[in-house]
Amino acid sequence: MTRRLAQVAKKVGVSEATVSRVLNGKPGVSDATRQSVLTALDVLGYERPTQLRGERARLVGLVLPELQNPIFPLFAEVIGGALAQQGLTPVLCTQTKGGVSEADYVELLLQQHVSGVVFAGGLFAQADAPHDHYRQLAERRIPVVLINAPIAELDFPCVSCDDAVAVEQAWRHLTLLGHERIGVVLGPADHIPSRRKLAAARAAAEAAGGSLPDEYVERSMFSLEGGQAATTRLLARGVTGIICASDPLALGAIRSARRRGLAVPEQVSVVGFDDSAFMNCTEPPLTTVRQPIEAMGRAAVDLLCAQIQGAEVQPGELLFEPELVVRGSTTQAPRG
């Protein structure tokens, strides 16, 4: 404690007694000096006293991996609205290729003394990606909530759509339609939600009395072009039903089938994941598994606000039930 007082006092250029008065919420210190002491605490990496945590800026970082996938703007809309209702202002941080990295955004947010950070997708969902900036947030005791993947070694609360249930729903739908050769298009090998989906697909295949051959599993970056390339390989191996880990991947799958002269859904059935914007306007309208974005986003904000207010939040993952939305991209398996 004495060392902390000395370091903060030296940083600000005031006496240790003044620092002590600020930390204990005592009067007799100007607002400018009080703010300088609190800023010095953040810069030096010290935890603020519980009664002073609310004096951080009423800003919350909302870190997204991209905006091209319509699911992320939807998350931003829900979370931003819920934060505004709590008197908090979201700061949108979107990664771009060759631009500001996620770690750079975290550093910028720390400089702004944000009250907390919500990550909806990003490097935390990749097991092999660098996680040092998340550890930095944990060390600074900054409230954090993750969406759709936990970090095993850090106890951040997490809100997720149940990947296992999503795949079970899609797999059951295709098998009831008579599909026996079902392929899956997933994200990279270290992508945690994709790992969960793969495990669920293998379990679903076994429960149906079969198996999921390795040649029926393809991985891709989360893009329409990636989905098209992965599906081209699956179609060459004779699959008639395809489950994709995102809606853009599913749209790429439909494009691939058409370019091979195959009709969707008469010859190839495709299921997406997310039910992002305009998936009911595609041709054919996309059968997909809907994430409960509204409920997930509001739960994430509730967890964040509880932390900001100093409440004890149990670490762990809240799983939300997805919903299969059947549209025009799936039908009975072709005969023969």
Summary of the structure (lengths in Angstrom):
residues: 336
radius of gyration: 23.9
end to end distance: 77.0
largest distance: 85.8
contacts: 1128
relative contact order: 0.12
helix: 45%
strand: 17%
